[in-house]
Amino acid sequence: MSRSDIIAPILSYDDINKRAEDFLTEHKRNEILPVDIEAIAEFDLGLNIFPFPNLQETFDIEGFISGVIQRSYDCRGLKSLRKIW
């Protein structure tokens, strides 16, 4: 699959909210705030999170998914990904 094969849908705020609620319910995380996004990424989705020193300072981003889809990087270390409120 190439990048040109990926078409992102245009969603309303209500659609995004519904999908987010469904996702949190599916991953049994809809009752606890803040949502532990790192736990979902690592344990539910099987992603590996690796620290990437100076990522934010160098590239002005806090994280990214590498070409190896099961690996993501964060700027400050393993326990630093922001939680969503």
Biopython code that builds the backbone (N, CA, C, O; Angstrom):
import numpy as np
from Bio.PDB.StructureBuilder import StructureBuilder

atoms = [
    (1, "MET", "N", (0.841, -1.169, 0.000)),
    (1, "MET", "CA", (0.000, 0.000, 0.000)),
    (1, "MET", "C", (0.888, 1.233, 0.000)),
    (1, "MET", "O", (1.803, 1.346, 0.816)),
    (2, "SER", "N", (0.626, 2.134, -0.889)),
    (2, "SER", "CA", (1.388, 3.370, -0.961)),
    (2, "SER", "C", (0.613, 4.484, -0.258)),
    (2, "SER", "O", (-0.568, 4.331, 0.054)),
    (3, "ARG", "N", (1.287, 5.595, -0.017)),
    (3, "ARG", "CA", (0.628, 6.727, 0.628)),
    (3, "ARG", "C", (-0.555, 7.231, -0.179)),
    (3, "ARG", "O", (-1.537, 7.707, 0.390)),
    (4, "SER", "N", (-0.473, 7.132, -1.477)),
    (4, "SER", "CA", (-1.573, 7.619, -2.308)),
    (4, "SER", "C", (-2.808, 6.721, -2.197)),
    (4, "SER", "O", (-3.896, 7.120, -2.612)),
    (5, "ASP", "N", (-2.654, 5.521, -1.647)),
    (5, "ASP", "CA", (-3.789, 4.613, -1.460)),
    (5, "ASP", "C", (-4.589, 4.943, -0.195)),
    (5, "ASP", "O", (-5.698, 4.443, -0.006)),
    (6, "ILE", "N", (-4.021, 5.779, 0.659)),
    (6, "ILE", "CA", (-4.672, 6.106, 1.926)),
    (6, "ILE", "C", (-5.514, 7.362, 1.748)),
    (6, "ILE", "O", (-5.005, 8.412, 1.356)),
    (7, "ILE", "N", (-6.784, 7.246, 2.034)),
    (7, "ILE", "CA", (-7.686, 8.381, 1.931)),
    (7, "ILE", "C", (-8.322, 8.576, 3.306)),
    (7, "ILE", "O", (-9.068, 7.717, 3.777)),
    (8, "ALA", "N", (-8.031, 9.693, 3.939)),
    (8, "ALA", "CA", (-8.592, 9.994, 5.257)),
    (8, "ALA", "C", (-10.008, 10.538, 5.084)),
    (8, "ALA", "O", (-10.245, 11.415, 4.253)),
    (9, "PRO", "N", (-10.944, 10.016, 5.868)),
    (9, "PRO", "CA", (-12.317, 10.518, 5.760)),
    (9, "PRO", "C", (-12.439, 11.902, 6.396)),
    (9, "PRO", "O", (-11.674, 12.250, 7.295)),
    (10, "ILE", "N", (-13.390, 12.672, 5.928)),
    (10, "ILE", "CA", (-13.712, 13.958, 6.536)),
    (10, "ILE", "C", (-14.827, 13.681, 7.541)),
    (10, "ILE", "O", (-15.908, 13.214, 7.182)),
    (11, "LEU", "N", (-14.538, 13.981, 8.808)),
    (11, "LEU", "CA", (-15.472, 13.660, 9.882)),
    (11, "LEU", "C", (-15.914, 14.916, 10.611)),
    (11, "LEU", "O", (-15.147, 15.867, 10.757)),
    (12, "SER", "N", (-17.158, 14.907, 11.066)),
    (12, "SER", "CA", (-17.652, 16.001, 11.903)),
    (12, "SER", "C", (-17.115, 15.794, 13.322)),
    (12, "SER", "O", (-16.614, 14.719, 13.652)),
    (13, "TYR", "N", (-17.222, 16.823, 14.149)),
    (13, "TYR", "CA", (-16.804, 16.691, 15.545)),
    (13, "TYR", "C", (-17.599, 15.588, 16.250)),
    (13, "TYR", "O", (-17.054, 14.855, 17.075)),
    (14, "ASP", "N", (-18.871, 15.476, 15.924)),
    (14, "ASP", "CA", (-19.694, 14.416, 16.523)),
    (14, "ASP", "C", (-19.201, 13.036, 16.107)),
    (14, "ASP", "O", (-19.158, 12.119, 16.927)),
    (15, "ASP", "N", (-18.831, 12.880, 14.842)),
    (15, "ASP", "CA", (-18.296, 11.599, 14.366)),
    (15, "ASP", "C", (-16.981, 11.259, 15.070)),
    (15, "ASP", "O", (-16.763, 10.113, 15.464)),
    (16, "ILE", "N", (-16.110, 12.251, 15.224)),
    (16, "ILE", "CA", (-14.830, 12.025, 15.900)),
    (16, "ILE", "C", (-15.072, 11.632, 17.351)),
    (16, "ILE", "O", (-14.439, 10.708, 17.861)),
    (17, "ASN", "N", (-15.989, 12.333, 18.018)),
    (17, "ASN", "CA", (-16.314, 12.021, 19.404)),
    (17, "ASN", "C", (-16.863, 10.601, 19.540)),
    (17, "ASN", "O", (-16.487, 9.871, 20.457)),
    (18, "LYS", "N", (-17.740, 10.219, 18.634)),
    (18, "LYS", "CA", (-18.324, 8.864, 18.665)),
    (18, "LYS", "C", (-17.243, 7.813, 18.465)),
    (18, "LYS", "O", (-17.211, 6.813, 19.182)),
    (19, "ARG", "N", (-16.359, 8.030, 17.498)),
    (19, "ARG", "CA", (-15.279, 7.064, 17.256)),
    (19, "ARG", "C", (-14.337, 6.972, 18.447)),
    (19, "ARG", "O", (-13.879, 5.885, 18.800)),
    (20, "ALA", "N", (-14.048, 8.116, 19.068)),
    (20, "ALA", "CA", (-13.181, 8.113, 20.249)),
    (20, "ALA", "C", (-13.843, 7.360, 21.401)),
    (20, "ALA", "O", (-13.193, 6.553, 22.066)),
    (21, "GLU", "N", (-15.113, 7.612, 21.639)),
    (21, "GLU", "CA", (-15.835, 6.890, 22.692)),
    (21, "GLU", "C", (-15.874, 5.392, 22.411)),
    (21, "GLU", "O", (-15.675, 4.588, 23.323)),
    (22, "ASP", "N", (-16.127, 5.009, 21.173)),
    (22, "ASP", "CA", (-16.139, 3.586, 20.806)),
    (22, "ASP", "C", (-14.771, 2.947, 21.028)),
    (22, "ASP", "O", (-14.675, 1.827, 21.529)),
    (23, "PHE", "N", (-13.712, 3.666, 20.652)),
    (23, "PHE", "CA", (-12.352, 3.165, 20.837)),
    (23, "PHE", "C", (-12.053, 2.958, 22.316)),
    (23, "PHE", "O", (-11.523, 1.917, 22.703)),
    (24, "LEU", "N", (-12.390, 3.945, 23.146)),
    (24, "LEU", "CA", (-12.131, 3.830, 24.578)),
    (24, "LEU", "C", (-12.953, 2.717, 25.206)),
    (24, "LEU", "O", (-12.458, 1.998, 26.074)),
    (25, "THR", "N", (-14.195, 2.565, 24.782)),
    (25, "THR", "CA", (-15.033, 1.476, 25.285)),
    (25, "THR", "C", (-14.457, 0.124, 24.885)),
    (25, "THR", "O", (-14.404, -0.797, 25.699)),
    (26, "GLU", "N", (-14.029, 0.005, 23.646)),
    (26, "GLU", "CA", (-13.432, -1.235, 23.148)),
    (26, "GLU", "C", (-12.187, -1.617, 23.951)),
    (26, "GLU", "O", (-11.933, -2.798, 24.189)),
    (27, "HIS", "N", (-11.423, -0.621, 24.362)),
    (27, "HIS", "CA", (-10.186, -0.882, 25.098)),
    (27, "HIS", "C", (-10.375, -0.747, 26.610)),
    (27, "HIS", "O", (-9.405, -0.660, 27.363)),
    (28, "LYS", "N", (-11.649, -0.729, 27.043)),
    (28, "LYS", "CA", (-12.007, -0.694, 28.461)),
    (28, "LYS", "C", (-11.332, 0.463, 29.197)),
    (28, "LYS", "O", (-10.856, 0.289, 30.319)),
    (29, "ARG", "N", (-11.288, 1.625, 28.582)),
    (29, "ARG", "CA", (-10.639, 2.789, 29.189)),
    (29, "ARG", "C", (-11.578, 4.000, 29.223)),
    (29, "ARG", "O", (-11.113, 5.135, 29.326)),
    (30, "ASN", "N", (-12.872, 3.772, 29.139)),
    (30, "ASN", "CA", (-13.808, 4.882, 29.023)),
    (30, "ASN", "C", (-14.271, 5.449, 30.361)),
    (30, "ASN", "O", (-15.031, 6.417, 30.375)),
    (31, "GLU", "N", (-13.840, 4.881, 31.483)),
    (31, "GLU", "CA", (-14.316, 5.372, 32.776)),
    (31, "GLU", "C", (-13.226, 6.028, 33.613)),
    (31, "GLU", "O", (-13.529, 6.620, 34.649)),
    (32, "ILE", "N", (-11.988, 5.940, 33.200)),
    (32, "ILE", "CA", (-10.873, 6.460, 33.992)),
    (32, "ILE", "C", (-10.233, 7.636, 33.261)),
    (32, "ILE", "O", (-9.822, 7.515, 32.107)),
    (33, "LEU", "N", (-10.153, 8.777, 33.948)),
    (33, "LEU", "CA", (-9.473, 9.935, 33.392)),
    (33, "LEU", "C", (-8.295, 10.279, 34.289)),
    (33, "LEU", "O", (-8.427, 10.179, 35.509)),
    (34, "PRO", "N", (-7.182, 10.667, 33.763)),
    (34, "PRO", "CA", (-6.885, 10.803, 32.343)),
    (34, "PRO", "C", (-6.713, 9.437, 31.684)),
    (34, "PRO", "O", (-6.363, 8.460, 32.345)),
    (35, "VAL", "N", (-6.960, 9.377, 30.393)),
    (35, "VAL", "CA", (-6.816, 8.138, 29.630)),
    (35, "VAL", "C", (-5.336, 7.830, 29.463)),
    (35, "VAL", "O", (-4.560, 8.690, 29.045)),
    (36, "ASP", "N", (-4.949, 6.607, 29.789)),
    (36, "ASP", "CA", (-3.543, 6.205, 29.678)),
    (36, "ASP", "C", (-3.255, 5.748, 28.245)),
    (36, "ASP", "O", (-3.276, 4.555, 27.941)),
    (37, "ILE", "N", (-2.989, 6.719, 27.379)),
    (37, "ILE", "CA", (-2.739, 6.447, 25.963)),
    (37, "ILE", "C", (-1.523, 5.539, 25.789)),
    (37, "ILE", "O", (-1.513, 4.675, 24.912)),
    (38, "GLU", "N", (-0.502, 5.732, 26.620)),
    (38, "GLU", "CA", (0.696, 4.901, 26.516)),
    (38, "GLU", "C", (0.365, 3.424, 26.747)),
    (38, "GLU", "O", (0.870, 2.561, 26.027)),
    (39, "ALA", "N", (-0.468, 3.126, 27.732)),
    (39, "ALA", "CA", (-0.846, 1.734, 28.000)),
    (39, "ALA", "C", (-1.630, 1.148, 26.833)),
    (39, "ALA", "O", (-1.408, -0.003, 26.459)),
    (40, "ILE", "N", (-2.536, 1.918, 26.257)),
    (40, "ILE", "CA", (-3.288, 1.438, 25.096)),
    (40, "ILE", "C", (-2.330, 1.141, 23.951)),
    (40, "ILE", "O", (-2.415, 0.085, 23.324)),
    (41, "ALA", "N", (-1.408, 2.084, 23.673)),
    (41, "ALA", "CA", (-0.460, 1.905, 22.563)),
    (41, "ALA", "C", (0.403, 0.671, 22.776)),
    (41, "ALA", "O", (0.575, -0.136, 21.862)),
    (42, "GLU", "N", (0.951, 0.522, 23.989)),
    (42, "GLU", "CA", (1.874, -0.588, 24.239)),
    (42, "GLU", "C", (1.168, -1.924, 24.406)),
    (42, "GLU", "O", (1.522, -2.901, 23.747)),
    (43, "PHE", "N", (0.176, -1.974, 25.278)),
    (43, "PHE", "CA", (-0.395, -3.261, 25.665)),
    (43, "PHE", "C", (-1.571, -3.703, 24.802)),
    (43, "PHE", "O", (-1.697, -4.887, 24.489)),
    (44, "ASP", "N", (-2.429, -2.770, 24.415)),
    (44, "ASP", "CA", (-3.591, -3.151, 23.612)),
    (44, "ASP", "C", (-3.262, -3.217, 22.122)),
    (44, "ASP", "O", (-3.731, -4.110, 21.416)),
    (45, "LEU", "N", (-2.455, -2.268, 21.649)),
    (45, "LEU", "CA", (-2.148, -2.204, 20.215)),
    (45, "LEU", "C", (-0.816, -2.847, 19.858)),
    (45, "LEU", "O", (-0.504, -3.007, 18.678)),
    (46, "GLY", "N", (-0.022, -3.221, 20.869)),
    (46, "GLY", "CA", (1.241, -3.909, 20.625)),
    (46, "GLY", "C", (2.342, -3.034, 20.051)),
    (46, "GLY", "O", (3.265, -3.544, 19.415)),
    (47, "LEU", "N", (2.261, -1.713, 20.267)),
    (47, "LEU", "CA", (3.303, -0.811, 19.779)),
    (47, "LEU", "C", (4.452, -0.755, 20.782)),
    (47, "LEU", "O", (4.231, -0.852, 21.989)),
    (48, "ASN", "N", (5.660, -0.601, 20.289)),
    (48, "ASN", "CA", (6.828, -0.413, 21.144)),
    (48, "ASN", "C", (7.160, 1.064, 21.171)),
    (48, "ASN", "O", (7.262, 1.699, 20.121)),
    (49, "ILE", "N", (7.332, 1.619, 22.369)),
    (49, "ILE", "CA", (7.656, 3.035, 22.510)),
    (49, "ILE", "C", (9.110, 3.153, 22.933)),
    (49, "ILE", "O", (9.530, 2.562, 23.927)),
    (50, "PHE", "N", (9.869, 3.919, 22.170)),
    (50, "PHE", "CA", (11.293, 4.102, 22.435)),
    (50, "PHE", "C", (11.583, 5.579, 22.668)),
    (50, "PHE", "O", (11.057, 6.430, 21.950)),
    (51, "PRO", "N", (12.415, 5.898, 23.666)),
    (51, "PRO", "CA", (12.801, 7.299, 23.857)),
    (51, "PRO", "C", (13.669, 7.792, 22.707)),
    (51, "PRO", "O", (14.470, 7.038, 22.153)),
    (52, "PHE", "N", (13.509, 9.032, 22.361)),
    (52, "PHE", "CA", (14.276, 9.651, 21.284)),
    (52, "PHE", "C", (14.787, 10.979, 21.818)),
    (52, "PHE", "O", (14.063, 11.974, 21.785)),
    (53, "PRO", "N", (16.028, 11.013, 22.314)),
    (53, "PRO", "CA", (16.556, 12.221, 22.945)),
    (53, "PRO", "C", (16.476, 13.447, 22.023)),
    (53, "PRO", "O", (16.776, 13.375, 20.832)),
    (54, "ASN", "N", (16.068, 14.556, 22.608)),
    (54, "ASN", "CA", (16.020, 15.859, 21.928)),
    (54, "ASN", "C", (15.065, 15.909, 20.740)),
    (54, "ASN", "O", (15.209, 16.774, 19.876)),
    (55, "LEU", "N", (14.112, 15.016, 20.680)),
    (55, "LEU", "CA", (13.168, 14.998, 19.558)),
    (55, "LEU", "C", (12.401, 16.319, 19.461)),
    (55, "LEU", "O", (12.311, 16.917, 18.389)),
    (56, "GLN", "N", (11.855, 16.762, 20.583)),
    (56, "GLN", "CA", (11.073, 17.992, 20.548)),
    (56, "GLN", "C", (11.940, 19.202, 20.227)),
    (56, "GLN", "O", (11.549, 20.054, 19.429)),
    (57, "GLU", "N", (13.101, 19.282, 20.836)),
    (57, "GLU", "CA", (13.974, 20.421, 20.593)),
    (57, "GLU", "C", (14.482, 20.455, 19.151)),
    (57, "GLU", "O", (14.597, 21.523, 18.551)),
    (58, "THR", "N", (14.783, 19.288, 18.608)),
    (58, "THR", "CA", (15.355, 19.218, 17.265)),
    (58, "THR", "C", (14.307, 19.357, 16.165)),
    (58, "THR", "O", (14.532, 20.059, 15.180)),
    (59, "PHE", "N", (13.161, 18.692, 16.328)),
    (59, "PHE", "CA", (12.170, 18.635, 15.251)),
    (59, "PHE", "C", (10.840, 19.307, 15.580)),
    (59, "PHE", "O", (9.947, 19.355, 14.734)),
    (60, "ASP", "N", (10.698, 19.828, 16.809)),
    (60, "ASP", "CA", (9.468, 20.472, 17.259)),
    (60, "ASP", "C", (8.261, 19.540, 17.179)),
    (60, "ASP", "O", (7.157, 19.965, 16.839)),
    (61, "ILE", "N", (8.486, 18.264, 17.496)),
    (61, "ILE", "CA", (7.408, 17.287, 17.602)),
    (61, "ILE", "C", (7.628, 16.483, 18.884)),
    (61, "ILE", "O", (8.754, 16.395, 19.373)),
    (62, "GLU", "N", (6.572, 15.902, 19.425)),
    (62, "GLU", "CA", (6.693, 15.141, 20.662)),
    (62, "GLU", "C", (6.742, 13.641, 20.439)),
    (62, "GLU", "O", (7.075, 12.898, 21.362)),
    (63, "GLY", "N", (6.425, 13.184, 19.263)),
    (63, "GLY", "CA", (6.473, 11.757, 18.979)),
    (63, "GLY", "C", (6.154, 11.497, 17.528)),
    (63, "GLY", "O", (5.640, 12.370, 16.829)),
    (64, "PHE", "N", (6.460, 10.289, 17.073)),
    (64, "PHE", "CA", (6.135, 9.900, 15.704)),
    (64, "PHE", "C", (6.112, 8.384, 15.605)),
    (64, "PHE", "O", (6.643, 7.684, 16.467)),
    (65, "ILE", "N", (5.503, 7.895, 14.563)),
    (65, "ILE", "CA", (5.518, 6.461, 14.256)),
    (65, "ILE", "C", (6.514, 6.263, 13.137)),
    (65, "ILE", "O", (6.435, 6.917, 12.097)),
    (66, "SER", "N", (7.447, 5.364, 13.352)),
    (66, "SER", "CA", (8.494, 5.144, 12.357)),
    (66, "SER", "C", (7.963, 4.341, 11.178)),
    (66, "SER", "O", (6.806, 3.922, 11.175)),
    (67, "GLY", "N", (8.799, 4.132, 10.191)),
    (67, "GLY", "CA", (8.444, 3.305, 9.038)),
    (67, "GLY", "C", (8.132, 1.872, 9.444)),
    (67, "GLY", "O", (7.401, 1.164, 8.750)),
    (68, "VAL", "N", (8.685, 1.456, 10.560)),
    (68, "VAL", "CA", (8.340, 0.153, 11.145)),
    (68, "VAL", "C", (7.107, 0.437, 11.989)),
    (68, "VAL", "O", (7.219, 0.985, 13.085)),
    (69, "ILE", "N", (5.938, 0.071, 11.493)),
    (69, "ILE", "CA", (4.674, 0.523, 12.057)),
    (69, "ILE", "C", (4.492, 0.152, 13.525)),
    (69, "ILE", "O", (3.707, 0.808, 14.210)),
    (70, "GLN", "N", (5.171, -0.856, 14.037)),
    (70, "GLN", "CA", (4.979, -1.225, 15.429)),
    (70, "GLN", "C", (5.973, -0.535, 16.358)),
    (70, "GLN", "O", (6.199, -1.005, 17.473)),
    (71, "ARG", "N", (6.558, 0.549, 15.926)),
    (71, "ARG", "CA", (7.512, 1.269, 16.767)),
    (71, "ARG", "C", (7.164, 2.744, 16.751)),
    (71, "ARG", "O", (7.031, 3.342, 15.682)),
    (72, "SER", "N", (7.015, 3.337, 17.928)),
    (72, "SER", "CA", (6.823, 4.782, 18.004)),
    (72, "SER", "C", (7.866, 5.356, 18.944)),
    (72, "SER", "O", (8.411, 4.648, 19.790)),
    (73, "TYR", "N", (8.137, 6.627, 18.792)),
    (73, "TYR", "CA", (9.182, 7.294, 19.556)),
    (73, "TYR", "C", (8.593, 8.482, 20.286)),
    (73, "TYR", "O", (7.694, 9.154, 19.781)),
    (74, "ASP", "N", (9.110, 8.738, 21.487)),
    (74, "ASP", "CA", (8.697, 9.944, 22.181)),
    (74, "ASP", "C", (9.912, 10.758, 22.557)),
    (74, "ASP", "O", (11.038, 10.260, 22.549)),
    (75, "CYS", "N", (9.675, 12.026, 22.890)),
    (75, "CYS", "CA", (10.777, 12.969, 23.028)),
    (75, "CYS", "C", (11.475, 12.915, 24.376)),
    (75, "CYS", "O", (12.630, 13.330, 24.473)),
    (76, "ARG", "N", (10.819, 12.419, 25.422)),
    (76, "ARG", "CA", (11.427, 12.534, 26.734)),
    (76, "ARG", "C", (11.694, 11.211, 27.427)),
    (76, "ARG", "O", (12.373, 11.202, 28.453)),
    (77, "GLY", "N", (11.210, 10.127, 26.933)),
    (77, "GLY", "CA", (11.458, 8.852, 27.577)),
    (77, "GLY", "C", (10.210, 8.002, 27.608)),
    (77, "GLY", "O", (9.144, 8.434, 27.169)),
    (78, "LEU", "N", (10.338, 6.807, 28.121)),
    (78, "LEU", "CA", (9.297, 5.801, 28.047)),
    (78, "LEU", "C", (8.004, 6.201, 28.749)),
    (78, "LEU", "O", (6.928, 5.834, 28.276)),
    (79, "LYS", "N", (8.061, 6.920, 29.833)),
    (79, "LYS", "CA", (6.852, 7.245, 30.589)),
    (79, "LYS", "C", (6.394, 8.681, 30.376)),
    (79, "LYS", "O", (5.735, 9.248, 31.248)),
    (80, "SER", "N", (6.725, 9.277, 29.245)),
    (80, "SER", "CA", (6.468, 10.697, 29.093)),
    (80, "SER", "C", (5.363, 11.058, 28.121)),
    (80, "SER", "O", (5.059, 12.243, 27.985)),
    (81, "LEU", "N", (4.750, 10.116, 27.443)),
    (81, "LEU", "CA", (3.692, 10.483, 26.503)),
    (81, "LEU", "C", (2.542, 11.162, 27.256)),
    (81, "LEU", "O", (2.163, 10.735, 28.347)),
    (82, "ARG", "N", (2.011, 12.197, 26.673)),
    (82, "ARG", "CA", (0.916, 12.918, 27.336)),
    (82, "ARG", "C", (-0.315, 12.053, 27.359)),
    (82, "ARG", "O", (-0.574, 11.281, 26.436)),
    (83, "LYS", "N", (-1.074, 12.193, 28.434)),
    (83, "LYS", "CA", (-2.354, 11.509, 28.548)),
    (83, "LYS", "C", (-3.439, 12.473, 28.055)),
    (83, "LYS", "O", (-3.314, 13.690, 28.197)),
    (84, "ILE", "N", (-4.482, 11.919, 27.486)),
    (84, "ILE", "CA", (-5.585, 12.733, 26.972)),
    (84, "ILE", "C", (-6.645, 12.841, 28.066)),
    (84, "ILE", "O", (-7.046, 11.829, 28.642)),
    (85, "TRP", "N", (-7.093, 14.039, 28.351)),
    (85, "TRP", "CA", (-8.107, 14.268, 29.389)),
    (85, "TRP", "C", (-9.469, 14.141, 28.820)),
    (85, "TRP", "O", (-10.456, 14.301, 29.539)),
]
sb = StructureBuilder()
sb.init_structure("model")
sb.init_model(0)
sb.init_chain("A")
sb.init_seg("    ")
for serial, (resi, resn, name, xyz) in enumerate(atoms, 1):
    if name == "N":
        sb.init_residue(resn, " ", resi, " ")
    sb.init_atom(name, np.array(xyz, "f"), 0.0, 1.0, " ", f" {name:<3s}", serial, name[0])
structure = sb.get_structure()
